[in-house]
């Protein structure tokens, strides 16, 4: 009887181990580097956008003609009139979540053209947010203009690594603070200005996490602001990845217990292993 139970347990344990696989379990819920398509993303019907597309944009600070280009979801908002009630919203619905588990969202954000940071109306504030199930994990103003360059109304921004969730109270910092790369030449056409920010990857950058309350969640990326400013301002997303927390690989005895063996049986297996390990092998003369 013990042997049959043991065999059934081992077979179940092997099957469970095969399903788990790996040495550390990290669940990738969503991943899109935008090199092929825009799968997963959708225009929020309550916003001002009508469609989404991909565009080649730089990945470094070498300017629009940089040899280092990548496909981004963008240029979101380019040509879209800005208004005090306008929102440029992009949704990313998620499914297959585990309630109570913590998920990390990583992505690159490119801010393009004449963003005026925390300037007052009608030029700003130029504000952008990222939310998970309605909770804003990023909410800040961004500025792409050089100081004393007469384009719109130059102003500092509120985004920094330390402060990035409340543009009404976060301190003002110089434009481009926290950017992984930026391109802006005083006296040039500010339409070519841009800055790139990393989230949940890269040394020192903010790690964005949320706890699932159910099997699904809604992530939202949006530009908004109390402004009638230029429609040249745009933004773009790249390398969007959502992962669950890493779970340590179960031990052999955990697998046996999970397979339905009693504590006593598992203890018996452990004692037999110790007994075998203690035997001495005597070689023939």
Backbone as CSV, one residue per row, in Angstrom:
resi,resn,N_x,N_y,N_z,CA_x,CA_y,CA_z,C_x,C_y,C_z
1,UNK,0.826,-1.191,0.000,0.000,0.000,0.000,0.868,1.251,0.000
2,UNK,1.920,1.216,0.843,2.820,2.374,0.919,3.468,2.635,-0.427
3,UNK,3.921,1.538,-1.100,4.599,1.702,-2.381,3.678,2.329,-3.415
4,UNK,2.397,1.878,-3.461,1.473,2.445,-4.425,1.231,3.931,-4.151
5,UNK,1.054,4.257,-2.869,0.844,5.657,-2.501,2.052,6.499,-2.863
6,UNK,3.237,5.924,-2.599,4.474,6.625,-2.890,4.623,6.883,-4.384
7,UNK,4.332,5.866,-5.192,4.460,6.011,-6.647,3.496,7.058,-7.167
8,UNK,2.232,6.984,-6.676,1.253,7.971,-7.125,1.683,9.379,-6.730
9,UNK,2.217,9.506,-5.508,2.662,10.819,-5.042,3.823,11.350,-5.855
10,UNK,4.786,10.441,-6.156,5.941,10.870,-6.936,5.530,11.295,-8.343
11,UNK,4.593,10.537,-8.938,4.134,10.897,-10.270,3.454,12.258,-10.260
12,UNK,2.651,12.519,-9.245,1.989,13.814,-9.146,3.001,14.926,-8.906
13,UNK,4.022,14.608,-8.087,5.047,15.618,-7.805,5.833,15.975,-9.052
14,UNK,6.165,14.938,-9.838,6.897,15.182,-11.085,6.064,16.031,-12.028
15,UNK,4.771,15.706,-12.126,3.899,16.487,-13.008,3.808,17.927,-12.546
16,UNK,3.673,18.125,-11.215,3.601,19.472,-10.680,4.892,20.229,-10.921
17,UNK,6.018,19.548,-10.722,7.324,20.189,-10.948,7.494,20.580,-12.417
18,UNK,7.004,19.729,-13.319,7.109,20.045,-14.744,6.294,21.276,-15.098
19,UNK,5.117,21.405,-14.456,4.299,22.582,-14.724,4.938,23.833,-14.173
20,UNK,5.567,23.741,-12.996,6.185,24.909,-12.373,7.447,25.316,-13.104
21,UNK,8.350,24.359,-13.347,9.575,24.618,-14.114,10.440,25.692,-13.480
22,UNK,11.677,25.862,-14.031,12.546,26.965,-13.637,13.077,26.848,-12.234
23,UNK,13.901,27.805,-11.877,14.472,27.836,-10.540,13.818,28.908,-9.691
24,UNK,13.206,29.901,-10.344,12.439,30.924,-9.634,11.295,31.312,-10.549
25,UNK,10.086,31.323,-10.011,8.915,31.537,-10.831,8.556,33.011,-10.863
26,UNK,8.687,33.647,-12.030,8.318,35.037,-12.208,7.323,35.088,-13.352
27,UNK,6.105,35.483,-13.065,5.023,35.410,-14.022,4.968,36.680,-14.862
28,UNK,5.246,36.581,-16.162,5.122,37.715,-17.059,3.701,37.741,-17.589
29,UNK,2.952,38.741,-17.168,1.552,38.866,-17.540,1.401,39.522,-18.903
30,UNK,2.284,40.480,-19.192,2.179,41.213,-20.457,3.554,41.711,-20.849
31,UNK,3.819,41.708,-22.167,5.080,42.247,-22.675,4.897,42.669,-24.128
32,UNK,5.295,43.910,-24.457,5.244,44.380,-25.835,6.330,45.435,-26.027
33,UNK,7.306,45.139,-26.908,8.355,46.112,-27.208,8.004,46.963,-28.426
34,UNK,6.791,46.823,-28.922,6.242,47.630,-30.020,6.968,47.443,-31.346
35,UNK,7.827,46.453,-31.449,8.542,46.269,-32.706,7.673,45.599,-33.773
36,UNK,6.587,44.973,-33.357,5.740,44.255,-34.311,4.358,44.872,-34.456
37,UNK,3.705,45.136,-33.320,2.329,45.642,-33.369,1.991,46.371,-32.075
38,UNK,0.746,46.778,-31.946,0.295,47.522,-30.759,-0.617,46.657,-29.890
39,UNK,-0.446,45.331,-29.949,-1.369,44.441,-29.240,-1.442,44.790,-27.755
40,UNK,-2.651,44.689,-27.209,-2.884,44.943,-25.794,-3.361,46.347,-25.493
41,UNK,-2.930,47.320,-26.272,-3.265,48.715,-26.001,-4.558,49.114,-26.705
42,UNK,-5.316,50.025,-26.087,-6.573,50.482,-26.669,-6.802,51.947,-26.313
43,UNK,-7.466,52.654,-27.208,-7.868,54.033,-26.938,-9.013,54.021,-25.930
44,UNK,-8.895,54.835,-24.883,-9.990,54.953,-23.928,-11.073,55.837,-24.545
45,UNK,-12.311,55.346,-24.628,-13.368,56.116,-25.300,-13.723,57.429,-24.614
46,UNK,-13.323,57.601,-23.345,-13.633,58.850,-22.647,-12.607,59.937,-22.912
47,UNK,-11.550,59.618,-23.668,-10.506,60.593,-23.966,-10.636,61.178,-25.360
48,UNK,-9.605,61.920,-25.789,-9.630,62.640,-27.057,-8.962,61.892,-28.204
49,UNK,-8.385,60.708,-27.942,-7.706,59.972,-28.995,-8.702,59.153,-29.810
50,UNK,-8.368,58.933,-31.078,-9.227,58.136,-31.953,-8.531,56.875,-32.458
51,UNK,-7.200,56.837,-32.410,-6.474,55.669,-32.906,-5.080,55.632,-32.303
52,UNK,-4.429,54.469,-32.438,-3.071,54.288,-31.962,-2.218,53.735,-33.098
53,UNK,-0.935,54.103,-33.103,-0.031,53.601,-34.133,1.382,53.544,-33.572
54,UNK,2.317,53.056,-34.380,3.712,52.974,-33.988,4.533,53.939,-34.829
55,UNK,5.632,54.415,-34.244,6.511,55.338,-34.955,7.945,55.105,-34.499
56,UNK,8.910,55.331,-35.378,10.317,55.244,-35.002,10.755,56.528,-34.319
57,UNK,11.345,56.362,-33.116,11.850,57.496,-32.349,13.187,57.104,-31.730
58,UNK,14.031,58.093,-31.368,15.351,57.793,-30.790,15.244,57.103,-29.440
59,UNK,16.321,56.405,-29.071,16.411,55.781,-27.751,17.552,56.376,-26.930
60,UNK,18.188,57.437,-27.433,19.288,58.082,-26.719,19.181,59.591,-26.893
61,UNK,20.269,60.305,-26.563,20.243,61.768,-26.592,20.873,62.357,-27.854
62,UNK,20.939,61.575,-28.930,21.608,62.034,-30.145,20.697,62.811,-31.081
63,UNK,19.455,63.037,-30.694,18.568,63.844,-31.508,17.711,63.042,-32.452
64,UNK,16.819,63.720,-33.179,15.879,63.030,-34.068,16.540,62.157,-35.121
65,UNK,17.742,62.507,-35.540,18.431,61.722,-36.573,19.358,60.667,-35.978
66,UNK,19.234,60.371,-34.701,20.069,59.375,-34.043,19.997,58.031,-34.774
67,UNK,21.131,57.333,-34.901,21.103,55.999,-35.513,20.418,54.964,-34.622
68,UNK,20.231,55.302,-33.362,19.598,54.382,-32.418,18.116,54.703,-32.319
69,UNK,17.328,53.952,-33.053,15.885,54.169,-33.115,15.151,52.902,-32.687
70,UNK,13.935,53.086,-32.206,13.084,51.966,-31.823,11.650,52.321,-32.176
71,UNK,10.818,51.297,-32.360,9.396,51.555,-32.540,8.768,51.856,-31.182
72,UNK,8.020,52.932,-31.137,7.304,53.361,-29.938,5.811,53.388,-30.251
73,UNK,4.992,53.285,-29.213,3.570,53.568,-29.355,3.434,55.084,-29.335
74,UNK,3.157,55.668,-30.471,3.138,57.124,-30.561,2.995,57.559,-32.006
75,UNK,3.196,58.821,-32.278,3.347,59.932,-31.345,1.972,60.269,-30.805
76,UNK,1.682,59.858,-29.582,0.361,60.004,-28.989,0.087,61.485,-28.698
77,UNK,-1.008,61.992,-29.193,-1.385,63.376,-28.955,-0.890,64.361,-29.976
78,UNK,-0.012,63.954,-30.882,0.482,64.867,-31.908,-0.679,65.271,-32.814
79,UNK,-0.876,66.582,-32.958,-1.972,67.077,-33.781,-3.317,67.096,-33.090
80,UNK,-3.370,66.647,-31.847,-4.627,66.653,-31.096,-4.742,67.968,-30.328
81,UNK,-5.791,68.773,-30.556,-5.937,70.045,-29.831,-5.960,69.826,-28.322
82,UNK,-5.276,70.706,-27.588,-5.259,70.611,-26.132,-6.367,71.498,-25.557
83,UNK,-6.934,71.051,-24.450,-7.996,71.838,-23.816,-7.994,71.558,-22.320
84,UNK,-8.609,72.454,-21.517,-8.637,72.234,-20.068,-9.339,70.949,-19.655
85,UNK,-10.211,70.426,-20.502,-10.927,69.195,-20.167,-10.439,68.016,-21.000
86,UNK,-9.374,68.213,-21.782,-8.907,67.165,-22.673,-8.015,66.144,-21.993
87,UNK,-8.202,64.881,-22.322,-7.369,63.783,-21.833,-6.976,62.920,-23.028
88,UNK,-5.704,62.579,-23.118,-5.223,61.633,-24.125,-4.956,60.317,-23.405
89,UNK,-5.929,59.405,-23.444,-5.894,58.211,-22.604,-5.627,56.957,-23.429
90,UNK,-4.694,56.138,-22.933,-4.411,54.831,-23.511,-4.607,53.779,-22.424
91,UNK,-5.421,52.770,-22.711,-5.720,51.717,-21.740,-4.925,50.454,-22.051
92,UNK,-4.575,49.734,-20.980,-3.967,48.406,-21.107,-4.688,47.475,-20.138
93,UNK,-5.715,46.756,-20.601,-6.422,45.816,-19.727,-5.571,44.563,-19.498
94,UNK,-5.562,44.078,-18.264,-4.821,42.867,-17.915,-5.780,41.802,-17.406
95,UNK,-5.485,40.552,-17.733,-6.246,39.424,-17.214,-5.267,38.362,-16.703
96,UNK,-5.808,37.345,-16.054,-4.976,36.249,-15.560,-4.176,36.597,-14.323
97,UNK,-4.600,37.609,-13.570,-3.889,37.996,-12.354,-4.290,37.110,-11.180
98,UNK,-3.432,37.093,-10.171,-3.709,36.358,-8.936,-4.071,37.365,-7.856
99,UNK,-5.287,37.341,-7.336,-5.676,38.307,-6.302,-4.706,38.294,-5.124
100,UNK,-4.304,39.467,-4.701,-3.379,39.599,-3.585,-1.922,39.620,-3.980
101,UNK,-1.612,39.266,-5.234,-0.218,39.267,-5.671,0.202,40.657,-6.122
102,UNK,1.479,40.989,-5.893,2.033,42.275,-6.288,2.604,42.170,-7.696
103,UNK,2.280,43.141,-8.540,2.759,43.181,-9.912,3.564,44.457,-10.159
104,UNK,4.610,44.312,-10.968,5.482,45.434,-11.310,5.266,45.800,-12.778
105,UNK,5.144,47.096,-13.036,4.951,47.596,-14.398,6.192,48.387,-14.806
106,UNK,6.845,47.957,-15.872,8.031,48.634,-16.396,7.719,49.190,-17.780
107,UNK,8.234,50.383,-18.073,8.062,50.952,-19.408,8.988,52.153,-19.582
108,UNK,9.142,52.558,-20.846,9.871,53.770,-21.196,8.853,54.808,-21.641
109,UNK,9.040,56.045,-21.219,8.157,57.150,-21.587,8.962,58.227,-22.288
110,UNK,8.549,58.610,-23.490,9.185,59.708,-24.219,8.222,60.886,-24.251
111,UNK,8.697,62.036,-23.786,7.931,63.284,-23.820,8.479,64.124,-24.968
112,UNK,7.628,64.527,-25.929,8.129,65.222,-27.105,7.536,66.592,-27.327
113,UNK,8.354,67.504,-27.886,7.988,68.861,-28.309,7.852,69.809,-27.110
114,UNK,6.951,70.789,-27.192,7.027,71.969,-26.317,6.267,71.844,-25.002
115,UNK,6.541,70.808,-24.247,5.916,70.682,-22.930,6.425,71.798,-22.022
116,UNK,5.481,72.506,-21.357,5.820,73.690,-20.566,5.839,73.434,-19.060
117,UNK,5.875,72.186,-18.655,5.990,71.893,-17.228,4.831,72.447,-16.422
118,UNK,5.167,73.153,-15.333,4.148,73.656,-14.404,3.719,75.082,-14.704
119,UNK,3.964,75.554,-15.922,3.537,76.902,-16.300,2.023,77.041,-16.155
120,UNK,1.568,78.262,-15.891,0.142,78.500,-15.759,-0.547,78.565,-17.104
121,UNK,-1.889,78.566,-17.066,-2.686,78.648,-18.282,-2.373,79.965,-19.018
122,UNK,-2.418,79.962,-20.370,-2.903,78.882,-21.234,-1.823,77.907,-21.672
123,UNK,-0.552,78.091,-21.209,0.538,77.246,-21.689,0.648,75.921,-20.933
124,UNK,0.203,75.913,-19.706,0.318,74.711,-18.907,-0.720,74.706,-17.791
125,UNK,-0.597,73.825,-16.836,0.469,72.831,-16.724,0.326,71.697,-17.733
126,UNK,1.475,71.143,-18.131,1.512,69.986,-19.030,1.790,68.754,-18.177
127,UNK,0.747,67.988,-17.939,0.771,66.933,-16.929,0.492,65.572,-17.546
128,UNK,1.120,64.549,-16.974,0.970,63.168,-17.466,0.855,62.230,-16.276
129,UNK,0.020,61.175,-16.427,-0.093,60.206,-15.335,-0.125,58.775,-15.841
130,UNK,0.228,57.858,-14.925,0.061,56.414,-15.115,-0.688,55.894,-13.908
131,UNK,-1.738,55.101,-14.138,-2.529,54.584,-13.019,-2.777,53.089,-13.176
132,UNK,-3.003,52.437,-12.041,-3.384,51.023,-11.993,-4.670,50.929,-11.197
133,UNK,-5.737,50.490,-11.851,-7.063,50.418,-11.225,-7.458,51.742,-10.580
134,UNK,-7.128,52.838,-11.237,-7.540,54.155,-10.775,-6.586,54.842,-9.812
135,UNK,-5.599,54.130,-9.308,-4.613,54.728,-8.401,-3.417,55.212,-9.213
136,UNK,-3.111,56.498,-9.126,-2.033,57.065,-9.922,-0.671,56.797,-9.270
137,UNK,0.148,56.037,-9.972,1.488,55.724,-9.492,2.511,56.728,-10.019
138,UNK,2.154,57.444,-11.091,2.918,58.581,-11.596,1.908,59.674,-11.915
139,UNK,2.188,60.890,-11.475,1.335,62.036,-11.795,2.210,63.272,-11.637
140,UNK,2.655,63.843,-12.762,3.653,64.912,-12.686,3.599,65.797,-13.918
141,UNK,4.178,67.005,-13.787,4.366,67.870,-14.947,5.746,67.611,-15.535
142,UNK,5.874,67.814,-16.858,7.139,67.614,-17.569,7.435,68.850,-18.417
143,UNK,8.719,69.212,-18.474,9.138,70.373,-19.260,10.279,69.993,-20.190
144,UNK,10.131,70.334,-21.470,11.148,70.025,-22.481,11.870,71.257,-23.003
145,UNK,11.619,72.430,-22.434,12.143,73.673,-22.998,13.344,74.176,-22.215
146,UNK,14.316,74.729,-22.934,15.494,75.285,-22.279,15.169,76.627,-21.618
147,UNK,15.820,76.890,-20.503,15.619,78.130,-19.761,15.933,79.331,-20.644
148,UNK,15.063,80.346,-20.566,15.204,81.609,-21.302,15.027,81.454,-22.803
149,UNK,14.569,80.289,-23.253,14.270,80.133,-24.670,12.796,80.482,-24.869
150,UNK,12.512,81.439,-25.723,11.165,81.973,-25.866,10.285,81.046,-26.697
151,UNK,9.763,80.045,-26.054,8.822,79.133,-26.714,7.728,78.824,-25.718
152,UNK,6.564,79.385,-25.948,5.502,79.200,-24.982,5.871,79.872,-23.676
153,UNK,5.791,79.132,-22.599,6.124,79.686,-21.283,6.992,78.682,-20.551
154,UNK,8.292,78.864,-20.613,9.194,77.925,-19.930,8.826,77.827,-18.457
155,UNK,8.876,76.633,-17.922,8.669,76.426,-16.496,9.374,75.161,-16.070
156,UNK,9.796,75.077,-14.822,10.312,73.793,-14.309,9.203,72.747,-14.301
157,UNK,9.564,71.533,-13.906,8.613,70.425,-13.825,8.541,69.910,-12.403
158,UNK,7.588,69.020,-12.130,7.520,68.407,-10.794,8.083,66.992,-10.798
159,UNK,8.249,66.374,-11.987,8.753,65.003,-11.993,10.212,64.945,-11.554
160,UNK,10.478,64.061,-10.619,11.829,63.653,-10.238,11.700,62.236,-9.710
161,UNK,12.817,61.575,-9.494,12.783,60.209,-8.982,12.103,60.163,-7.619
162,UNK,12.359,61.183,-6.797,11.822,61.184,-5.441,10.376,61.681,-5.383
163,UNK,9.998,62.541,-6.309,8.667,63.145,-6.282,8.021,62.993,-7.653
164,UNK,6.960,62.177,-7.723,6.353,61.945,-9.021,4.893,61.506,-8.926
165,UNK,4.216,61.872,-7.836,2.841,61.416,-7.693,1.836,62.516,-7.400
166,UNK,2.280,63.768,-7.211,1.323,64.829,-6.888,1.820,66.172,-7.405
167,UNK,1.402,66.568,-8.620,1.899,67.818,-9.186,1.438,69.064,-8.432
168,UNK,0.412,68.931,-7.594,-0.077,70.080,-6.833,0.829,70.415,-5.650
169,UNK,1.548,69.409,-5.125,2.360,69.641,-3.928,3.833,69.288,-4.094
170,UNK,4.182,68.492,-5.121,5.587,68.128,-5.311,6.409,69.360,-5.672
171,UNK,7.659,69.444,-5.181,8.488,70.629,-5.446,8.869,70.752,-6.912
172,UNK,9.091,71.994,-7.362,9.541,72.237,-8.724,11.020,71.914,-8.855
173,UNK,11.386,71.281,-9.954,12.782,70.929,-10.242,13.078,71.340,-11.681
174,UNK,14.352,71.455,-12.057,14.687,71.839,-13.443,14.138,70.851,-14.451
175,UNK,13.870,71.356,-15.662,13.406,70.471,-16.720,14.430,69.368,-16.979
176,UNK,13.957,68.235,-17.439,14.745,67.039,-17.740,15.222,66.297,-16.491
177,UNK,14.883,66.771,-15.284,15.285,66.041,-14.077,14.747,64.608,-14.128
178,UNK,15.634,63.647,-13.868,15.241,62.244,-13.857,15.206,61.581,-15.211
179,UNK,15.488,62.341,-16.277,15.437,61.764,-17.624,16.645,60.880,-17.870
180,UNK,16.419,59.744,-18.535,17.525,58.876,-18.922,18.288,59.481,-20.091
181,UNK,17.611,60.280,-20.913,18.233,60.959,-22.053,17.348,62.130,-22.446
182,UNK,17.950,63.195,-22.955,17.140,64.294,-23.480,17.903,65.027,-24.576
183,UNK,17.129,65.658,-25.468,17.688,66.410,-26.583,16.962,67.743,-26.660
184,UNK,17.689,68.827,-26.524,17.114,70.155,-26.627,18.237,71.142,-26.884
185,UNK,18.136,71.908,-27.969,19.164,72.870,-28.343,18.570,74.269,-28.277
186,UNK,19.094,75.155,-27.396,18.562,76.525,-27.308,18.599,77.218,-28.661
187,UNK,17.496,77.863,-29.011,17.430,78.569,-30.280,16.997,77.715,-31.436
188,UNK,16.829,76.396,-31.185,16.418,75.509,-32.266,14.899,75.401,-32.293
189,UNK,14.410,74.667,-33.243,12.973,74.391,-33.329,12.585,73.475,-32.188
190,UNK,11.785,73.992,-31.241,11.477,73.182,-30.061,10.603,71.975,-30.378
191,UNK,10.105,71.871,-31.596,9.322,70.701,-31.960,10.166,69.434,-31.966
192,UNK,11.509,69.571,-32.039,12.374,68.386,-32.049,12.859,68.018,-30.649
193,UNK,12.486,68.786,-29.647,12.903,68.490,-28.277,12.232,67.211,-27.772
194,UNK,12.956,66.452,-26.954,12.340,65.280,-26.330,13.137,64.885,-25.093
195,UNK,12.510,64.114,-24.224,13.185,63.530,-23.059,12.616,62.138,-22.828
196,UNK,13.459,61.218,-22.333,13.080,59.817,-22.135,13.241,59.459,-20.660
197,UNK,12.217,58.840,-20.100,12.212,58.447,-18.695,11.968,56.940,-18.592
198,UNK,12.660,56.295,-17.647,12.508,54.858,-17.407,11.748,54.625,-16.099
199,UNK,10.888,53.627,-16.116,10.156,53.240,-14.911,10.331,51.747,-14.669
200,UNK,10.645,51.411,-13.411,10.832,50.027,-12.948,12.007,49.321,-13.605
201,UNK,12.916,50.070,-14.213,14.194,49.504,-14.654,15.190,50.639,-14.787
202,UNK,16.472,50.294,-14.698,17.502,51.329,-14.680,17.770,51.774,-13.252
203,UNK,19.036,51.983,-12.935,19.448,52.312,-11.570,18.775,53.580,-11.067
204,UNK,18.135,53.487,-9.909,17.576,54.653,-9.247,16.216,55.100,-9.724
205,UNK,15.680,54.504,-10.774,14.384,54.937,-11.292,13.239,54.375,-10.454
206,UNK,12.089,55.051,-10.455,10.963,54.582,-9.640,10.492,53.187,-10.044
207,UNK,10.159,52.375,-9.046,9.587,51.052,-9.277,8.077,51.165,-9.054
208,UNK,7.305,50.854,-10.082,5.855,51.015,-10.039,5.199,49.667,-9.802
209,UNK,4.450,49.536,-8.707,3.832,48.265,-8.349,2.394,48.478,-7.901
210,UNK,1.573,47.436,-8.106,0.208,47.446,-7.603,-0.146,46.038,-7.152
211,UNK,-1.112,45.949,-6.249,-1.584,44.660,-5.755,-2.904,44.333,-6.417
212,UNK,-2.993,43.158,-7.024,-4.213,42.755,-7.718,-5.340,42.529,-6.719
213,UNK,-6.491,43.100,-7.009,-7.674,42.891,-6.164,-8.606,41.848,-6.775
214,UNK,-8.280,41.410,-7.981,-9.062,40.401,-8.670,-8.226,39.773,-9.767
215,UNK,-8.869,39.070,-10.668,-8.137,38.401,-11.740,-7.849,39.325,-12.921
216,UNK,-8.351,40.564,-12.874,-8.113,41.516,-13.948,-7.787,42.889,-13.369
217,UNK,-7.209,43.751,-14.212,-6.866,45.107,-13.788,-6.803,45.989,-15.028
218,UNK,-6.938,47.290,-14.817,-6.849,48.245,-15.913,-5.702,49.210,-15.644
219,UNK,-4.702,49.184,-16.527,-3.627,50.169,-16.481,-3.978,51.284,-17.458
220,UNK,-3.661,52.517,-17.071,-3.994,53.652,-17.930,-2.848,54.647,-17.973
221,UNK,-2.517,55.082,-19.191,-1.480,56.086,-19.434,-2.187,57.307,-20.036
222,UNK,-1.911,58.516,-19.523,-2.687,59.661,-20.007,-1.945,60.982,-19.857
223,UNK,-2.119,61.845,-20.852,-1.695,63.240,-20.762,-2.936,64.082,-20.496
224,UNK,-2.792,65.073,-19.594,-3.893,65.977,-19.310,-3.307,67.313,-18.875
225,UNK,-4.131,68.307,-18.679,-3.626,69.583,-18.191,-4.608,70.706,-18.453
226,UNK,-4.574,71.705,-17.607,-5.467,72.855,-17.725,-4.869,73.843,-18.722
227,UNK,-4.915,73.485,-20.009,-4.177,74.250,-21.010,-4.883,74.272,-22.360
228,UNK,-4.669,75.349,-23.085,-5.089,75.457,-24.487,-3.861,75.444,-25.382
229,UNK,-2.799,74.818,-24.926,-1.488,74.936,-25.565,-1.429,74.230,-26.916
230,UNK,-0.229,74.320,-27.527,0.014,73.820,-28.875,-0.269,72.333,-29.000
231,UNK,-0.814,71.961,-30.158,-1.114,70.551,-30.412,0.118,69.773,-30.850
232,UNK,1.303,70.431,-30.875,2.524,69.699,-31.264,2.979,68.753,-30.161
233,UNK,2.574,68.996,-28.934,3.049,68.194,-27.804,2.540,66.752,-27.912
234,UNK,3.459,65.799,-27.727,3.104,64.388,-27.837,3.888,63.581,-26.816
235,UNK,3.553,62.298,-26.730,4.280,61.369,-25.860,4.246,59.994,-26.506
236,UNK,5.100,59.089,-25.995,5.216,57.759,-26.585,5.632,56.747,-25.525
237,UNK,5.276,55.485,-25.750,5.594,54.387,-24.824,6.384,53.310,-25.530
238,UNK,7.280,52.661,-24.783,8.047,51.551,-25.339,8.383,50.561,-24.224
239,UNK,8.655,49.307,-24.622,9.137,48.261,-23.704,8.250,48.124,-22.463
240,UNK,6.967,47.926,-22.699,6.005,47.798,-21.600,5.947,46.336,-21.157
241,UNK,6.253,46.101,-19.879,6.295,44.740,-19.335,5.619,44.726,-17.969
242,UNK,4.755,43.739,-17.741,4.098,43.570,-16.444,4.456,42.186,-15.912
243,UNK,5.041,42.126,-14.729,5.463,40.853,-14.139,4.967,40.726,-12.706
244,UNK,4.758,39.451,-12.289,4.418,39.183,-10.904,5.679,38.979,-10.090
245,UNK,5.552,38.992,-8.777,6.703,38.767,-7.912,7.268,37.374,-8.134
246,UNK,8.588,37.255,-8.041,9.236,35.948,-8.165,8.864,35.077,-6.975
247,UNK,8.558,33.806,-7.255,8.202,32.842,-6.214,9.287,31.778,-6.160
248,UNK,9.895,31.507,-4.990,10.942,30.483,-4.912,10.436,29.128,-5.380
249,UNK,11.328,28.348,-5.992,10.975,27.007,-6.446,10.681,26.104,-5.253
250,UNK,9.580,25.368,-5.288,9.266,24.466,-4.178,10.335,23.376,-4.034
251,UNK,10.563,22.920,-2.775,11.491,21.819,-2.536,10.822,20.499,-2.892
252,UNK,11.613,19.443,-2.944,11.073,18.126,-3.279,10.011,17.699,-2.276
253,UNK,10.261,17.992,-0.987,9.294,17.573,0.030,8.026,18.402,-0.044
254,UNK,8.143,19.683,-0.426,6.954,20.504,-0.623,6.117,19.951,-1.758
255,UNK,6.795,19.511,-2.828,6.087,18.915,-3.952,5.368,17.632,-3.555
256,UNK,6.055,16.799,-2.740,5.427,15.564,-2.277,4.193,15.862,-1.451
257,UNK,4.316,16.841,-0.544,3.174,17.210,0.285,2.053,17.760,-0.580
258,UNK,2.406,18.570,-1.600,1.405,19.125,-2.506,0.730,18.040,-3.302
259,UNK,1.444,16.929,-3.529,0.886,15.835,-4.320,-0.113,15.002,-3.526
260,UNK,-0.303,15.279,-2.246,-1.320,14.601,-1.475,-0.795,13.609,-0.466
261,UNK,0.517,13.542,-0.252,1.050,12.612,0.731,0.885,13.204,2.122
262,UNK,0.668,12.343,3.108,0.495,12.800,4.477,1.836,13.209,5.055
263,UNK,1.774,13.972,6.139,2.996,14.392,6.825,3.798,13.196,7.310
264,UNK,3.097,12.163,7.750,3.787,10.973,8.250,4.560,10.282,7.133
265,UNK,3.953,10.198,5.931,4.624,9.550,4.816,5.858,10.339,4.417
266,UNK,5.720,11.666,4.345,6.861,12.505,3.991,7.973,12.342,5.020
267,UNK,7.598,12.276,6.310,8.599,12.089,7.357,9.290,10.743,7.205
268,UNK,8.522,9.698,6.816,9.105,8.378,6.625,10.114,8.401,5.475
269,UNK,9.769,9.065,4.405,10.708,9.179,3.280,11.973,9.876,3.718
270,UNK,11.824,10.924,4.540,12.997,11.670,4.996,13.896,10.779,5.861
271,UNK,13.260,9.951,6.780,14.043,9.077,7.647,14.783,8.029,6.830
272,UNK,14.147,7.465,5.802,14.805,6.448,4.977,15.990,7.049,4.221
273,UNK,15.831,8.297,3.784,16.939,8.946,3.078,18.126,9.114,4.017
274,UNK,17.847,9.536,5.253,18.930,9.700,6.227,19.602,8.363,6.524
275,UNK,18.792,7.287,6.604,19.319,5.975,6.938,20.241,5.478,5.832
276,UNK,19.800,5.676,4.590,20.625,5.259,3.454,21.916,6.062,3.405
277,UNK,21.798,7.353,3.697,22.986,8.209,3.651,24.007,7.796,4.698
278,UNK,23.533,7.123,5.785,24.450,6.757,6.851,25.112,5.403,6.675
279,UNK,24.717,4.631,5.667,25.325,3.318,5.444,26.732,3.447,4.897
280,UNK,27.596,2.547,5.331,28.951,2.504,4.810,29.064,1.388,3.774
281,UNK,29.730,1.655,2.706,29.939,0.653,1.669,31.308,0.013,1.892
282,UNK,31.333,-1.336,2.094,32.589,-2.054,2.351,33.034,-2.734,1.078
283,UNK,34.214,-2.370,0.618,34.733,-2.951,-0.605,35.274,-4.359,-0.335
284,UNK,35.112,-5.227,-1.311,35.650,-6.579,-1.202,37.169,-6.530,-1.226
285,UNK,37.784,-7.458,-0.483,39.259,-7.471,-0.434,39.811,-7.895,-1.759
